[in-house]
Amino acid sequence: MTGDRTTFPTDDTFVSTGVIDSGAQPDRGRHAAVPGEPLLTVSDLRVQFTRGGRRINAVNGLSYEMVPGKMMAIIGESGSGKSVSSRALMGLLPGTAKISGSIRFDGRELIGLDEKELRKLRGGDIAMVFQDPARSLNPTMKIGSQITEAVRAHSDLDKKGAHARAVELLRLVRLPAPERRFHEYPHQLSGGMRQRVMIAIALAGEPRLLIADEATTALDVTTQAQIMELLVELRERLGMAVIMISHDLGLAASYAEDVVVMYAGQAVEHAPVRTLFSNVRMPYTRALLGAIPALDREPHSMLPVTPGQPPDLSALPKGCPFRPRCSNATDKCLEHPPFLEHEPDHWWACWNPAGTELDTAPEITAALTPASATEAAHHSEHDRPEDEGVAR
Amino acid sequence: MTAVEERQQGLPAAPRTPLLKARNLVQEFPVRGAGGVRGGVVHAVSNVSFDVYPGETLGVVGETGSGKSTLARSVIQAPRPKSGEVEFQGKDLMKLRRRDLKQARRQMQMVYQDPFGSLNPRWRIAELVEEPLIGYGEGNATSRKKRVEELLDLVGLDPSQYAKRRPHEISGGQCQRVAIARAIALDPALVICDEAVSSLDVLIQAQVLNLFEKLRRELNLSYLFIAHDLALVKQVSDRVAVMYLGQLAEIGPAEGIYRQPLHPYTSALLDSIPRIDPATGRANKPVSLPGEPPSPVDPPSGCRFRTRCPRAQTKCAEEEPQLVELLPSHQVACHFPLTMAEDELPPRPGGATQAAPTPVTSVA
């Protein structure tokens, strides 16, 4: 068993396992990242699907930058375009999707890249971990062969070398008893262990960017903490950038350094995590924060309510997409608010942000009176236009 | 909210008769091993007792596989538990015949997690809400129609807009409102919510939670509120029961469980929740609980949590802890509860220990 070895030379590269030589040679023979340069620049990304004659605007002008080694969270509700936009990075969208804008990864434009190049990139420089490990793994294959497959797809290792590397990867993701688990099938593992295997597969290509798409959503809260700790540790050790996509603001606040909040396919607020949560400017972000059942709230207290539903992506409202649900909305909001860096490192897209004189929303800590809260919810639901049906 | 608070503080004062009384509930399912030969038994619920009082919400939290859904199903006798007692409104459900059970179930309704899965996609909203009324032979077509409109109004759906729609024409949150309208159609005393808001987005979830709260006040409902999210459960509950591997680890007032958890598992659960302090924008760093829950087919001897417990001693493997009331109406099943200081524990070979219940540290 060669499992105890941590590094081994191959024909042309020196494979780092990250176990001992913690990110000592992050470039590994590929393009070295220029310090200070963003690893990933997404600008004005738009994705449009056509379904049943209706045009669905899944992503509407998303822009952000990411420097190497950062952990960034993209937060949003279902249908906010957080998953679609990250799938666009990987070229994983169906051919029917119309993609425009620009995604530059390491100085290379990814939109319009041919399939052959994309294949090299996927699982190589950019890897992804999905929400449901049970469905992402092949139930008829032993986990060992699934990892070995990924290892061999991205390196010139022979069978034996790939096997050793696969066991090392399992050890890297702290799967207990990796040599034994190597020969087991996915159904023999628990959800948390399966997600560890998925992460091992993602790491097989030594990615520089790992996208974790709701990677812990299906897991229990105690297991979630384990997997997040693992991701944080691996990021530091391997020096990769991580984009975590989540609907959970609390999770983002606890682990990410940067947070992008998305609504209706657009970034509406983007800031370092501390800045964002101590100085929320976008009314939508504030609504999200206020709606989380917090442990320090009184039992039976009413939650502050944001009326209505997320907009229909095939018929977006004029101007700011959050306008129909926003308590700060004015006539000005009929004009689309630009997404600008209003304060250093703090971007938002709002005409009447929180903390200005037009700000009418209640403080998130102040509980609404029960009657008015439910009333607001009702009326707005009644007022909703007829065609807003299928929102989820 | 001070009135509510005060009422909770004085909770055990009035010797009220419980609406639902479960004693020593046991539910087990046989499983087949590889090839269908070697059988085992899943100990889904083992010896669980609890009460739900009129107008009260009892929250049940636990991880996947802790038996919380099985517990709910045992209460409504679908399927009947293996042993134990379920007394609901003074009737022993375990002994009821099928027809009497149907009448008893009229007073206890369920709301499930998947709003689309629990509604027939081919039916209109009005028909879906009318179904329970027909099932129990309520009124005639005209009075039922009126009642359906009343119910839809109550859950915040405009009957003129929504009555004629089908489930796929409305959103998940609205589907859940329809499911709630069905549940309250027969004026039940108890509504069992099994992860009823878990699949909803946070803003919609807040709307539905407020709806539950409004109905509780207006209709004087009792809830058995099951969820995996401790913060969510605490939001709606008077009392909270924490389940681990088919057993109750701790049961007590919602505030008490949060302010002073007694069981190491509850404390670990609290520590692993990521949360933000809205005032400062600082987040806590969740502390993970090592290991995975053991298999319910072959639970550990003694205390079932001992394999992951930072305070485990040899006694924990030998003797099964029983629920003991350590604080007023706050029971815990642990040999070495958290009221016992670290240094009072018998010495044991080194190892990590669980610190204060809520260490709030900032993000790096």
Interface residues (C-beta under 8 A of the other chain):
Chain A: E77 S78 S190 G191 G192 M193 D220 V221 T222 T223 Q224 A225 Q226 M228 E229 H247 D248 L249 G250 L251 A253 S254 Y255 E257 V273 R274 T275 L276 F277 S278 N279 V280 A287 L288 L289 G290 A291 I292 P293 A294 L295 D296 R297 E298 P299 H300 S301 M302 L303 P304 V305 T306 P307 Q309 P310 I364 T365 A367 P370 A373 T374 A377 H378 E381 H382 E386 G389 V390 A391 R392
Chain B: M1 V4 E5 Q8 T57 E63 T64 G156 L157 D158 Q161 R165 H168 E169 I170 S171 G172 G173 Q174 D201 V202 L203 I204 Q205 A206 Q207 L209 N210 L211 E213 K214 R216 R217 H228 D229 L230 A231 L232 K234 Q235 V236 S237 D238 A254 E255 Y258 A268 L269 L270 S272 I273 P274 R275 I276 P278 A279 T280 G281 R282 A283 N284 K285 P286 V287 S288 L289 P290 E292 S362 V363
